[in-house]
């Protein structure tokens, strides 16, 4: 019986000290950003550029698309993150995910790959009580990513949403 209590206490402490499990959300000090490098095998940078641009104009809620050299810039405006698609439920998911999502997007294009960086992420709630909820302030505590389970879960939903938005497929030229 004592072994069961010791095991229970060990599990309790180990779960509180777990590190936030994000694949593509990162932080540098108080800056939070999404960064993912996508690869397109055996294609030139011109074809990667064409594929990315054609995919980018189809992403919902993405506006102000501009190009500077090999960098494409855009902005998310009034995006709706469908957390239900990724396993979230209305009653047990952070309420700010029900509000419009805004962010700045930069895409860097190189041979066979492109890197997507999404920064300045925020939710605008249209209420005076909450106003603008900045992801930097929500997700980062004392210079580290928060380990709160609701914040981690909402971060995973945001991460999956952004990953899906920018996962462009090559068009099959034989069809």
Order of alpha helices (4+ residues) and beta strands (2+ residues): alpha-beta-beta-alpha-beta-beta-beta-beta-beta-alpha-beta-beta-alpha
